[in-house]
Amino acid sequence: MEAFKMRASDIHFEPMETYYRVRVRVDGVLRELERPPKYIQSNLTSRIKIMSRMDIAEKRVPQDGRIQIRVGDRDLDLRVSSIPSVHGESVVMRILDKSSIQLEIPQLGFYPEDMKIIDRILGLPDGIFLVTGPTGSGKTTSLYAFLNTLNTPARKIITAEDPVEYQLSGINQVQVDRSVNLTFAAALRSMLRQAPNIIMVGEIRDLETGEIAINASLTGHLVFSTLHTNDAPGAIARMVDMGVKAFMVASSLRAVMAQRLVRRLCKYCSEPYTPTEREKRMLGVTDEYLKTHQFMHGIGCPACTRGYKGRMGIYEILDLNKEITELVYQGKPTNVLRDAGRKAGMKTLREDAVRKAADGLTTLEEVIRVTMTDSE
């Protein structure tokens, strides 16, 4: 309940050699809570395992479970994962608040030119739209928002997910289960017999899933899926690397969107901020730019956490035009695709983040923290 009031997304119970550590992740950043005494470690772990219907006698292998609780008038789903570590079992509880998921595209934080691309792709009859980014970068939320927009009585939508995080009414959601051999590929193959208009595959992890998804998109289905890559052009190389033929990627892929989450500036305690020389150098912000743009930072107040409250997305959308499709067909490397995308108007993750910082939505410190891998 304490973690929920702090707007935490997950709780970590971590056994160390001489103490037992409890941390919560608020807006993507971990914070340590008061440490419980070390001697209650095994009792606490057993209690959590019983509540999430895990096997309490099994301490040698990782386990997954679920707990459903009610906090005030909110129904919360806790996704629980335990893993054996050197000093006992480490347990992480992911807090899923069904009422908090933003299912409207305008709330995701797209600029008008990005919104145009998204609207065009959602209106297509077929093809693949990939969303990429690391774990916890908001990919699922974005995909659910897209599906919710497309969810009308005239369309049949089927998803294959691992796990089904949020249940959406009017959409057929399939839970992947490896223990009975219901993999993404197996679920996807069966889905096609159900004659859907739109398919969402939780993640393309292997060649088999990739090929079935591409074949589905070539036979008149609009397919959404996710990949784990750092940027949008990298997703194409990742598909080819899995073994999918370049000409198939070129003919089926419509767009790739890379995303991250940055902390949103608190609207009550933000004040103007002058970037340091290091920040200007790292982000390519010129003195000329600063004459027309004002950056902000938060000083912290009772309504927020150290100047931040909530999170928002930053995006990099590679829209495959004829020229980029031709480059994919020729098997060109990622840097060539990135240059072609930039020429066609693609904003990198860092550029989108700097734009949002200049609009007073986040801070430059946050931009550097989240887009450190962006070489631009």
BELWOFEN-V933142 format. One line per field, one symbol per residue. phi: phi as a letter, one per 30 degrees, with the letter a starting at -180 (. if undefined). psi: psi as a letter, one per 30 degrees, with the letter a starting at -180 (. if undefined). burial: I if it has 24 or more other ideal C-beta (glycine too) atoms within 12 Angstrom, else O. Layout:
phi=???
psi=???
burial=???
This chain:
phi=.dddddidcabccbdcdcbccbbbcchicdbdcddddeddeddddddddddchcdddcccbdbbabbcbcciccccccccbcbdbeckdcbbcccccedcddcceeddjddeddeddedddddddajcbccbldeicidddddddddddddbedcccbbcbbcddbccdibdccddbddcicdeddddddedddhddbbbceaccbeddeddddddddcjccccabbcbdbdddddddddddjddedddddcdcabbcbbccdddddcbdbebcddddddddcidcdddddcbcdbbccjaddbchjbbibbdcbbcccddeddedddediddeddddddddddjdcdedddddeddddicbcdededddcedddd
psi=eeeefghkflkkjjklefljkklkjkhfkkkklkklkefgeeeeeeeeeeeghljffjgflklkakkklkjbgkkkkkjkkkkklegakkkkjkjjjeffkjgkefffhkleeeeeeeeeeffkfllkjkklllkgggeeeeeeeeeeefjlffkkkkljljljekkkkfkjkkjkjffggileeeeeeeeffghlekkkkekjfleeeeeeeeeeffhgkkkkllljleleffeeeeeeefgkkefeeeffkelkjkllklkkkkfegklkkkkleeeeeefhkleeefffkklllkfklffajhfkjlllkkljjjjjaeeeeeeeefhlleeeeeeeeeefgkkleeeeeeeeefggfaleeeeeeehefjf.
burial=OOIIOOIIIIIIIIIOOOOIIIIIIIIIIOIOOOOOOOOOIOOIIOOIIOOIOIOOOOOOOOIIIIIOOOOOOOOIIIIIIIIOOOOIIIIIIIIIIOOOIIIOIOOIIIIOOIOOIIOOIIOIOIIIIIIIIOOOIIIIIIIIIIIIIIIOOOIOIIIIIIIIIIOIOOIIIIOIOOOOOOIIIOIIIOIIOOOIIIIIIIIIIOOOIIIIIIIIIIOOIIIIIIIIIIIIIIIIIIIIOIOIOIOIIIOIIIIIIIIIIIIIIIOOOIOOIOIOOOIOOOIOIOOOOOOOIOIIIIOOOOOIIOIIIIIIIIIIIIIIOOOIIOIIOOOIOIOOIIOIIOOIOIIIIIIIIIIIIIOOIIIIIIIIIIIOOIOI
